[in-house]
Amino acid sequence: MKCSTVKYVCSNCGEKEDIPVEVLEVFDDINPEQLLYGGHCFKCENCGIGIMKPENKDLYNPIIIEL
């Protein structure tokens, strides 16, 4: 069974990491408002100062709600 992942890249050192979609879905449940602004971000474990963001930003398009 293959696990779907999203590739994240560090803004400082360029380290790449595949984050399982199941993990991201847990963060979606905990903080759904973040999806209005883009994908979830994490502190880079490699350099300790960079921010891990989705490499393909098109995966998280902001939701537009018209009233």
C-alpha positions in Angstrom: 0.0 0.0 0.0 1.5 3.3 -1.1 1.1 6.4 1.1 0.3 9.7 -0.6 2.7 12.5 0.4 3.2 16.2 -0.2 6.8 17.4 -0.7 7.8 20.2 1.6 11.0 22.3 1.2 12.8 24.5 3.7 13.0 28.2 3.0 16.5 28.4 4.5 18.6 25.3 3.8 16.5 23.7 0.9 16.0 20.4 2.8 13.1 18.5 1.3 10.7 16.2 3.1 7.7 14.1 2.1 4.9 14.7 4.6 2.1 12.0 4.5 -1.3 13.4 3.5 -2.8 11.7 6.6 -0.6 13.9 8.8 -1.7 17.0 6.9 -5.3 16.0 7.3 -4.9 15.9 11.1 -3.6 19.5 11.0 -6.5 20.4 8.7 -8.9 19.1 11.4 -7.0 21.0 14.2 -6.6 24.3 12.4 -8.9 24.5 9.3 -8.6 28.3 9.1 -5.0 27.8 7.9 -6.3 26.5 4.6 -7.7 30.0 3.8 -4.1 31.2 3.6 -2.3 28.2 2.2 -0.7 25.0 3.3 0.4 24.2 6.8 4.0 25.2 7.6 6.5 23.5 9.9 9.9 24.4 11.5 12.8 22.7 9.6 14.3 19.9 11.7 17.5 20.0 9.6 18.6 23.6 10.1 16.3 24.6 13.0 15.6 28.1 11.6 13.9 27.6 8.2 10.2 27.1 7.6 9.1 24.0 5.7 6.4 24.9 3.1 4.7 22.9 0.4 7.0 22.8 -2.7 3.9 22.9 -5.0 1.9 25.9 -3.7 -0.9 25.1 -6.2 -1.9 22.2 -3.9 -3.3 24.7 -1.5 -5.4 27.3 -3.2 -7.1 29.7 -0.9 -10.8 29.2 -0.5 -12.9 32.2 -1.7 -16.2 32.6 -0.1 -18.7 35.0 -1.7 -21.4 36.5 0.4 
